[in-house]
């Protein structure tokens, strides 16, 4: 029997079960899977917050719980938060979704009291305007919560290389409606975060996310594979970076001053400085070189003595 070139191998057609073909059709996750992901995300977020916030609240050992969300309209969510609160619009998750975090004024003041070593009890006396210290504490707490939400969105998987796991506060306002976190008619998920220490204090925050964004905040929801073209690494000597002006600064001296001493300063006071033999030349927070301070043509100058980073051939790199 001569096979010659007439032979053509035959591959049997693949036969898949209906469960697999349903996945391939892009059906997404069902309600049971979504509920399971949401429960795991709440559990991971509570654990992360218990660790992250402890340092902010005088090293307390914290217990954080996050209840199942209430599914309500955006307008109802804003009514629940109230017309005045310490509100922060957050950017969270792998895909940078927006969320609204809110503390009432009494809670923000109690958290501030605890962060300065007080008992952190919530009292009935609430001012009309939030003190500056409480506003700063609320923003710092919101930043920590945004970062924890983002880390929880990755689940047990490490983030892709180069992807940040930090959340951020986009803007703050005492009016949640002014931040426009979601449509008033759209469905929103309103979570209640209970933060408790072992001394019997409990602080409560509200976290609201548009329902159609929640899936992208859950593990696996915000990461999509993208085909990337092969690109050569950029260098500082190639366009468009070569002509970019970089602000450089030299740190001549650094010193510590207590808050009590700082408050007593007045015009005419003298602060002695000790300048080292070697001072750093920086671009942003990156040390570019070290040098000694002197004069050149009646002008102060710095003579470079050490270049720890090969910046000029390959581009500035931290």
Secondary structure, 3 states (H helix, E strand, C coil): CCCCCCCCCCCCCCCCCHHHHHHHCCCCCCHHHHHHHHHHHHHHHHHHHHHHCCCCCCCCCEEEEECCCEEEEHHHHHHHHCCCCEEEEEEECCCCEEEEEEECHHHHHHHHHHHCCCCCCCCCCCCCCCCHHHHHHHHHHHHHHHHHHHHHCCCCCCCCCCCCCCCEEEEEECCHHHHCCCCCCCEEEEEEEEEEECCCCEEEEEEEEEHHHHHHHCCCCCCCCCCCCCCCCCCCCCCCCCCCCCCEEECCCCCCCCHHHHHCCCCCCCCCCCCCCCEEEEECCEEEEEEEEEEECCEEEEEEEECCCCHHHHCCCC
